Amino acid sequence: MLAISTAFLLGCVLVAAGVLWAYSPGKLKPYTDDRGDRLPNSLAEKVFLSIGNVKQGMFITSKDTHHPVLLYVHGGPAFPNYFLIDKFQPGLEDYFTVCYWEQRGGGLSYTPDVTLESMNLDQLASDAIEVANYLRDRFGQEKIYLMAHSGGSAFSLEALSRQPEIFHAYLAMAQITHQAESEKIAYRYMLDHFTKAGNKRAVRQLKEYPVEGSAANVALFYRSAARDQYMHELGIGTMHQMHSIFWDIFVPVWTCKAYTLREKVNIWKSKFSFLPKTGLMDEILFTDLPAKYPRLDVPVYFFSGKYDLTANVDLSKAYFEKLQAPLKRFYFFENSAHSPLYEEPGKMRQIIERDILGEG
């Protein structure tokens, strides 16, 4: 009986390994027409470059490389979300040649050459500028567009401030502002909700992080598994209709065919063993970004979801109102939380066509 059980378990492991291997070719599908022929001037490739003296990876995709260039800066920090691009197909490639750069220390850019000391907002801003200049040179464009999501927006502001002349515009999705204050607001909302609902387990877990007590408690809450679990459960996390971290984050990473099996392992190694040792999360948490960057010398477009308490929508709007820029627009997504690009892609496409490229 023991031998049968052991054989069954071994068989399950082998099947799971085979499935993971089949889902991990590490290649992008080419863009094709209705007949299956590759679109002229299209591009779908994985690129590795030396950026900031370390090897960093990115996906570059386009249906037509004559389109304007867009550098997409993911959040995290340093937790790439190309697997969500792959899953939801929001269609940025219809308008842009898109570079999905994976920041040092995470995903394609996880390498022992990245030191703990180099994981800071200034270095990430320098890396972003270096990637932007690579794209400008490669595609022969004087300026490119910059889209940043959540944690990526924290250092994108620095890149824009240093070299506004190389960017057409800034597209900020879930703009970070006073993240420590955002965490406190989210904490109060969750604690109040679960108290009224009589969920004693959730209340007990949240009360382990009394965020009003000290900055250290805010930092502990920010890193806690309870924070992510309950944000997703209440629809105020990554997406309003995303309620399971396992099914909606963990599984899509493992089934995204753009990554090799080793690259997928590196995504999780970075998140759980490398990033917690850096000071990057605390830097994002406690930097007052509106005070540091009161002005940007490029057109600015903010995208915020109604239900976003991950990067608090009201704080983002307050920053937008005070921010000085040659042109600025704020877009409120009624059915979104933290990721309008994936949650309401149709509305995002309309904005790109009508306003961003239409005004360009």
Secondary structure as UniProt FT lines:
FT   HELIX           2..22
FT   TURN            34..35
FT   TURN            40..41
FT   STRAND          43..51
FT   TURN            52..53
FT   STRAND          54..62
FT   TURN            65..66
FT   STRAND          69..73
FT   TURN            76..78
FT   HELIX           82..88
FT   HELIX           92..94
FT   STRAND          97..101
FT   TURN            104..105
FT   HELIX           107..109
FT   TURN            112..113
FT   TURN            117..118
FT   HELIX           121..139
FT   STRAND          144..149
FT   HELIX           151..162
FT   HELIX           164..166
FT   STRAND          167..173
FT   HELIX           179..197
FT   HELIX           200..206
FT   TURN            207..208
FT   TURN            211..213
FT   HELIX           215..223
FT   HELIX           225..233
FT   TURN            234..235
FT   TURN            240..241
FT   HELIX           246..250
FT   HELIX           251..255
FT   TURN            257..258
FT   HELIX           261..269
FT   HELIX           270..274
FT   HELIX           275..277
FT   HELIX           280..286
FT   HELIX           289..292
FT   STRAND          300..305
FT   TURN            306..307
FT   TURN            309..312
FT   HELIX           313..322
FT   STRAND          328..333
FT   TURN            334..335
FT   HELIX           340..343
FT   HELIX           345..351
FT   HELIX           352..356
FT   TURN            357..358
//
